[in-house]
Amino acid sequence: SHCLVFQMDTTPESYLDLFPLDAIVYLTPDSENVLEDVDPSKVYVLGGLVDESIHKQLTLRRAREQSLQTARLPIREYMVKAPNSRNYHSETLAINQVFDVLSTYYETRSWPVALKAGVSSGKGYVLPEAAEQ
């Protein structure tokens, strides 16, 4: 089994300045594009526009102007809405949850396994077999 090592690097620069625009995929639950595979040649931005810096509007505007590729995790393709008392279902995940989904998918190549790893039951979505129990 191979071990996946992620190098973390912090920089004041925007991802728009660091990477070619056609390599960037901005992950957002509002995207119409379903993420079907994780491509090692792409740069995936997790919550990159929810930035507390003074450049928040600038980054958002620039990303729109550059018409970046966007994608959403295939939650509704692989999971089902679990009945719950609040009738609550959300596809918006915390950055660490999205990271867990992507890294687990990259290791296992299985969306059900990956989504189970990152999407907590509190989001109101479960895998179909869990719903049957």
N, C-alpha and C positions, 0 to 999 in steps of 0.2 A: 504494500500500500504506500502510495506517495504522500508526502506531507506537504501541505500548502503553506507557504510562508508569505505573509503580506508585510511589505515594508511601509511604515507610516512616515510621512514626511509633512511637515507643516511649512507653509509659505504664505507671505502676505499677498502674493500674486494671485490673480484670478485664474481659474481653470481655463477661461477663454483665451488667456494670454499664453498658457503653458502647452496647450495641446492643439493639434489641427482640428478645425471645427467639424470636419467630416468624421472624426474619430470619436467625438463626444456624443454620448447618449444620456440625456437627462431623464432620470427616473421620477415619474410622478403618477399618482393614481388617477389623474385626470386625462392621461394620454389615451388616444384611441388605438395606439399600437401595442400589441401584446408582446412582451419579451419572451421569445421562444427558445433562445439559446444565449449563453454567455460567450462572447467572442473575445479571446485574449488580446486581439488587436484594437479593441475599442476601449474607451475610457468612460466608465459609468459614474455619473454624478448623483450622489445620494443627498437629497435635500440641499443641493448646492445653492439654491436661491433663497433659502430660509436663513439668510445670513444676517447676523446682528450688526454687521459693520455699517458704516455710513454710506457704503456703496450699494446698499440693498436695491434701491430703485434702479440704479445704473446697471447693475448686473442683470436684473430682471429685464430691463428694457433692451439691453444688448443681446441677451439670449433670444428674445423675441425677434429682434431685428435680424439676427444671424440665422433665424429659423432652424434652431438646433433640432436634431432628431430627439424624439421623446419616446418613452416606453413605460408600460406599467407591468407589474408582476402579474402572472397568470392566476390570480387568486380565484376569480369567478369561473375560470375554465376548469380548475382542479378541485375546488372546494365547494361546499354547499353551506347555505345559511342555516345556522343552528337556531332552533327556537329558543328564545330566552325571555325573561320576564320584562325586560325593558324594550324588547323588539329592536335591539341595537345591532347593527352590522356596519363595520367600517373597514375599508381597504387602506386606510392611512396608517402606516407603520412608523415606529421610531427608527432613527437611522441605524441603530445597532441591530434592530430586527431585520431590516432590509439587508444589511451586511451579512447576517447569519443565513438568510435565505440564499443570497448570491454565492457565498463561500461554500455552503452545503451543496447547492446545485452543481457548482464547479467540481466538487469532489465526487459526487454520486451520480451526476447526470440524471437525477430523478426529481422532477418538480414536486410530486407528492411528499417525498422525504424532506426536500428543502423547505417547502411551505410549512410542513409540520414543525420543523425546527425553529422557524422564525415567526410564524403567525400564532400568537397566543390565543387561547380559547376566549379570552375576554373581548376579542375583536368580533366575535359572533360568527366566525367561519370555522368549519371543521372539514376534515376529509370525509368523503361519503361513507366509508366503512365505520368511522367513529359515530356518524349520525344514526346508523342503523342499530347501534348498541343501546 
